[in-house]
Amino acid sequence: VKHVVDLWRRIENRHCVALFDSFATSTHAVVCMELIEGMTLSRVLKDIGLAPEESRSVFKQVTAGIAAMHRVGVCHRNVSVDTIMLQEGAVPRAVL
């Protein structure tokens, strides 16, 4: 777990969930991370849909987040519409 947390701390990109703190007890590993308020991309696609321009924006944001992970040696093994959050705002922010 420590190795994963050390890598996570090195990721600096607004399209990746920020790690604020972490610690371990004798029985648990705990991570304190950014709260993303919004909906999963799967929910948005199902309930609302995205215009072509919005889809391009989300795709660019997701690829920027993945590239930031790759730069520090992280390979996200489960990128899907269910693991991408769209944070509410004038311009939705895609976050992995």
C-alpha positions as CSV (number, residue, x, y, z in Angstrom):
1,V,0.0,0.0,0.0
2,K,2.8,2.4,0.8
3,H,4.2,2.1,-2.7
4,V,0.9,3.0,-4.2
5,V,0.4,6.0,-2.0
6,D,3.9,7.2,-2.7
7,L,3.2,7.1,-6.5
8,W,-0.2,8.7,-6.0
9,R,1.4,11.6,-4.1
10,R,3.5,12.3,-7.2
11,I,0.6,12.7,-9.6
12,E,-0.1,16.4,-10.2
13,N,-3.0,16.9,-12.5
14,R,-6.4,18.4,-11.9
15,H,-8.0,15.4,-13.7
16,C,-6.8,12.9,-11.1
17,V,-8.3,12.7,-7.7
18,A,-6.0,14.5,-5.2
19,L,-4.6,12.5,-2.2
20,F,-4.6,14.7,0.9
21,D,-3.3,12.3,3.5
22,S,-2.8,8.7,4.4
23,F,-2.0,6.6,7.4
24,A,-2.2,3.0,8.7
25,T,-3.5,1.5,11.9
26,S,-2.8,-2.0,13.0
27,T,-5.7,-3.2,11.0
28,H,-6.5,-0.7,8.3
29,A,-4.9,1.5,5.6
30,V,-6.7,4.9,5.3
31,V,-6.5,7.4,2.5
32,C,-8.0,10.9,2.6
33,M,-8.7,12.1,-0.9
34,E,-10.5,14.8,-2.7
35,L,-14.3,14.6,-2.7
36,I,-15.6,14.9,-6.3
37,E,-19.2,16.1,-6.4
38,G,-21.0,15.2,-9.6
39,M,-21.9,12.1,-11.5
40,T,-20.1,9.2,-13.2
41,L,-19.7,9.5,-16.9
42,S,-21.9,6.5,-17.3
43,R,-24.7,8.2,-15.5
44,V,-24.3,11.4,-17.5
45,L,-24.3,9.4,-20.8
46,K,-27.4,7.4,-19.7
47,D,-29.5,10.3,-18.2
48,I,-28.4,13.4,-20.0
49,G,-26.0,12.7,-22.9
50,L,-23.1,14.8,-24.2
51,A,-22.9,17.0,-27.2
52,P,-19.9,16.3,-29.5
53,E,-18.0,19.3,-28.2
54,E,-18.6,18.1,-24.6
55,S,-17.5,14.6,-25.5
56,R,-14.2,15.9,-27.0
57,S,-13.6,18.0,-23.8
58,V,-14.1,15.0,-21.6
59,F,-11.9,12.8,-23.7
60,K,-9.1,15.4,-23.6
61,Q,-9.4,15.7,-19.8
62,V,-9.4,12.0,-19.3
63,T,-6.3,11.5,-21.5
64,A,-4.5,14.3,-19.7
65,G,-5.2,12.5,-16.4
66,I,-4.0,9.2,-17.7
67,A,-0.9,10.8,-19.1
68,A,-0.1,12.3,-15.7
69,M,-0.5,8.9,-14.1
70,H,1.8,7.3,-16.7
71,R,4.5,10.0,-16.1
72,V,4.9,8.8,-12.5
73,G,4.7,5.1,-13.4
74,V,1.0,4.4,-12.6
75,C,-1.1,2.3,-14.9
76,H,-4.8,2.7,-14.2
77,R,-6.2,-0.8,-14.8
78,N,-9.9,0.1,-14.8
79,V,-10.6,3.3,-16.8
80,S,-14.2,3.1,-17.8
81,V,-17.3,5.3,-17.9
82,D,-18.1,4.0,-14.4
83,T,-14.7,5.2,-12.9
84,I,-14.7,8.7,-14.5
85,M,-16.5,11.4,-12.5
86,L,-17.8,14.6,-14.0
87,Q,-17.6,17.4,-11.5
88,E,-20.4,20.0,-11.8
89,G,-19.6,23.4,-13.1
90,A,-19.8,25.7,-16.1
91,V,-17.3,23.4,-17.8
92,P,-17.6,19.9,-16.3
93,R,-14.3,18.6,-15.0
94,A,-13.5,15.0,-15.7
95,V,-11.7,13.3,-12.9
96,L,-10.1,9.8,-12.6
